[in-house]
Amino acid sequence: MRLLLSGYYGFGNTGDEAILEAVVAGIRRSVPDAELCVLSADPAATAARHDVEVANRWDVGAQARQIRMADALIQGGGGLYQDSTSRLSVLYYLNQLWMARLLRTPYVILAQGVGPLASTVLRSALVASFAKARLLTLRDHASASDLEQWGLRTPSPFVTADPVLGLQPCDDTRTTELLAQVGIGSEPYVVVALRHWPGVEAALDAVGRYLRTTGRSALLLPFQYDQDIDIARQLQAEVGESIGRVPGAALAPTEIMGVIARADEVLAMRLHALIMACAVGTTAAGLAYDPKVNAFCKRSGQAVMDLQLVERGEVDDLVAAARDARQRVELRRQELIAEAGRTFELLAEACEPLR
């Protein structure tokens, strides 16, 4: 059967590229005969990395043709439906669902995180479209609660987990090569993944003080390289190049998982840095700038502090809380990995009648 995958793919955001990698792998395990096509902002790169057919996500005609040809449109995962930065993203993905309904192509909402969504008009449109989904799976309970409050009655959503929890890191040899490229050998190190956001300057100072105090090497990872490299360089300037190490180019999702797996701990604003740390069992603490970070840390048991409170709190205390939470996180980690796998079991069941 032919499946069309749609998400925030081809923009160089490690979290979303990791989702695509995990979704492609999950479908190939659960629906092994599926032919995959991906809507991407960078079709050539997506095709080369995943060995899939591709179409340009901005070409409306190509998008319509692919939706018409597909046995099902698979939309997600990630946080596609939020208007904290712009309403255009919500309208783009809603338009796909409207197009699928017009062309009578079934669609699946896969491991989606919903919100924040302030517009009542968009909430109503979202509920109307989700109500027609063949399968609705969400990555957190907060999204299910929001949809219920906004009026969704059927179908009942399945709360599973982010697909990236099922992704595997690169091998040890590649991890060693990547660390050597930034001057990290066998010594212990911390991974830090920050992003630009209101209030990040105070957090930057607090994290810098913590890193200087520990004296360990710190791998400063830009998750969306072109957007995060400036904040990584800013932190590197604050702690010095002997402590702060920044990769010279973007790393692939499995490579980032590899260096996270070898780290002592992870301190991150980026959601998927925390998800990857949970997946590989590395101690992690979140700096929450968005409800999705709080939601995942609460579910995984990872320590978390609101970004706006970092300047008044101590990063040392946050990391200590993360270490104390190790046993709790380990118990929940296995449950979350199993839930991520269940997403694709449900997808296989939903696809079977479409053959």
Secondary structure, DSSP 4 states (H G I P E B T S, - for coil): -EEEEESS-SS-BHHHHHHHHHHHHHHHHHSTT-EEEEEESSHHHHHHHH--EEEETT-HHHHHHHHHH-SEEEEEEEEEE--SS-SHHHHHHHHHHHHHHHTT--EEEEEEEE-----HHHHHHHHHHHTT-SEEEESSHHHHHHHHHTT--SSPPEE---GGGG--PPPHHHHHHHHHHTT--SS-EEEEE----TTHHHHHHHHHHHHHHH--EEEE--SBHHHHHHHHHHHHHHH-TTTEE--SSPPPHHHHHHHHHHSSEEEESSHHHHHHHHHHT-EEEEEESSHHHHHHHHHHT-EEEEGGGTTTS-HHHHHHHHHHTHHHHHHHHHHHHHHHHHHHHHHHHHHGGG-
